[in-house]
Amino acid sequence: MEFTETKLEGVLLIKPDVFEDHRGEYVETYNEQLYHENGITIKFVQDDISISTRHVLRGIHGDASTWKLISCLYGKFYLVVVDCRTNSGNFGKWESFVLSDKNRQQVLVPPGYGNGHLVMSEMTIFHYKQNTNYNPEGQFTYLWNDPELDIWWPVNNPILSRRDEVGHYV
């Protein structure tokens, strides 16, 4: 397993080992001991998935206390991680990643960062582990096309929820 720092403080790109043979492949998506040995001592308490179709955009969502370990179980999506800590000198800086069932990469997102993803395949299964139970009252949402963030997305007219159309800042 390979752990790589990104340009955003605390955000890691993780490449699990993939074992392939004539039967298919095997991927260990999480091993507490291995993560701890690499300095990731987060206690995850909840796993979630979302299933979406092409051009659905979810996010940019986050809160001040939740770590997320994001991966793609099926399909392919464009993931954006944004520093939403208003007291940070890096507020508004973002980085993008393409996660898929082919590259099996994961992204570790710290508290105070928002994440959003755009589905690039016919269907995608987005998976994340988190260290807190979901609390909708503590969530923030930034508009996917917020001009101050100036995020590049691969489409101009994504399919959005009402929350993602109007934003909700905390």
C-alpha positions in Angstrom: 0.0 0.0 0.0 1.3 3.4 -0.9 0.5 6.6 1.0 1.3 10.0 -0.8 0.9 13.5 0.5 -1.0 15.9 -1.8 -0.7 19.6 -2.2 -3.5 20.1 0.5 -2.3 19.8 4.1 -3.5 16.5 5.6 -5.1 15.1 2.4 -3.5 11.8 1.4 -3.7 9.8 -1.8 -3.7 6.0 -1.0 -3.0 3.3 -3.5 -3.9 -0.2 -2.1 -2.1 -3.3 -3.3 -4.1 -5.2 -5.9 -3.6 -8.9 -6.4 -4.7 -10.2 -9.8 -4.7 -13.6 -11.3 -6.8 -15.7 -13.8 -9.8 -15.5 -11.4 -9.9 -11.7 -11.1 -8.6 -9.4 -8.4 -8.4 -9.0 -4.7 -8.0 -5.6 -2.9 -7.8 -5.0 0.8 -9.5 -1.6 1.1 -8.8 -1.1 4.8 -6.5 -2.6 7.4 -6.4 -0.8 10.7 -2.9 -2.1 11.6 -1.4 -1.1 8.2 -3.0 2.4 8.4 -1.8 2.9 12.0 1.7 1.9 10.9 1.5 4.7 8.4 0.4 7.3 10.9 -3.3 7.1 10.2 -4.8 6.4 13.6 -8.3 7.5 12.9 -11.1 5.3 14.4 -13.7 4.9 11.7 -17.3 4.4 13.0 -19.5 4.6 9.9 -19.4 3.4 6.3 -21.6 4.9 3.6 -22.1 4.4 -0.2 -23.9 6.5 -2.7 -24.9 5.2 -6.1 -25.3 7.7 -9.0 -25.4 7.9 -12.7 -23.4 9.8 -15.3 -23.1 13.6 -14.7 -24.5 13.6 -11.2 -22.5 16.0 -9.1 -22.6 15.6 -5.3 -21.0 18.2 -3.0 -19.1 20.2 -2.0 -20.0 19.0 1.5 -18.1 18.7 4.8 -18.0 19.6 8.5 -15.5 20.6 11.1 -15.0 17.2 12.8 -15.2 14.4 10.2 -12.4 12.5 8.6 -13.4 10.6 5.4 -11.7 7.8 3.6 -13.1 7.9 0.0 -12.9 5.2 -2.6 -14.7 4.1 -5.8 -16.2 0.6 -5.6 -17.6 0.6 -9.1 -17.3 3.0 -12.1 -15.4 6.2 -12.2 -15.7 9.7 -10.7 -13.9 13.0 -10.5 -13.3 14.0 -6.9 -12.6 17.5 -5.7 -11.3 18.2 -2.2 -11.4 21.9 -1.0 -9.9 23.5 2.0 -13.0 25.1 3.6 -11.4 26.1 6.9 -12.1 29.8 6.9 -9.2 30.6 9.2 -6.7 28.7 7.0 -4.2 30.5 4.8 -5.2 27.9 2.2 -8.9 28.5 2.3 -10.4 27.8 -1.1 -7.5 25.8 -2.5 -8.6 22.6 -4.1 -7.2 19.5 -5.7 -8.9 16.9 -8.0 -8.5 13.2 -8.3 -10.0 10.5 -10.6 -11.0 7.5 -8.6 -12.2 4.3 -10.3 -12.7 0.6 -9.9 -9.6 0.2 -12.1 -7.1 2.4 -10.2 -8.6 1.5 -6.7 -7.1 4.7 -5.3 -8.4 6.3 -2.0 -8.3 9.8 -0.7 -8.2 10.7 3.0 -10.0 14.0 3.7 -9.5 15.8 7.0 -12.1 17.7 9.0 -12.7 21.2 7.7 -12.3 20.1 4.1 -15.2 19.7 1.7 -15.5 17.1 -1.0 -17.6 16.8 -4.1 -17.6 14.3 -6.9 -18.9 14.1 -10.5 -19.8 10.7 -11.9 -17.9 10.0 -15.2 -19.2 6.5 -15.9 -22.7 5.2 -16.6 -23.0 4.4 -12.9 -20.7 4.8 -9.9 -20.6 3.4 -6.4 -18.9 6.0 -4.2 -17.8 4.6 -0.8 -16.5 6.4 2.3 -15.6 5.6 5.8 -16.0 8.3 8.4 -14.9 8.8 12.0 -18.2 10.4 13.2 -21.8 9.6 12.8 -23.5 11.8 10.2 -24.8 15.1 11.6 -26.7 17.1 9.0 -26.9 20.2 11.3 -23.1 20.5 11.3 -22.6 20.3 7.6 -21.6 23.0 5.2 -22.2 23.0 1.4 -20.4 25.2 -1.1 -21.7 25.7 -4.5 -20.0 23.4 -7.1 -19.5 26.5 -9.3 -18.6 29.0 -6.6 -16.6 31.7 -8.5 -14.3 32.3 -5.5 -13.3 28.6 -5.5 -12.9 28.5 -9.3 -13.0 24.7 -9.5 -12.7 23.1 -12.9 -15.3 20.4 -13.5 -15.4 18.1 -16.6 -19.0 19.2 -17.4 -20.9 22.5 -17.4 -24.4 21.3 -16.6 -24.3 18.5 -14.0 -27.3 16.9 -12.4 -27.7 18.4 -8.9 -29.8 18.1 -5.8 -31.6 21.1 -4.4 -29.0 21.4 -1.7 -26.2 21.6 -4.2 -28.1 24.0 -6.4 -28.4 26.7 -3.7 -25.6 25.9 -1.2 -25.8 26.0 2.5 -23.0 27.7 4.4 -22.4 27.0 8.1 
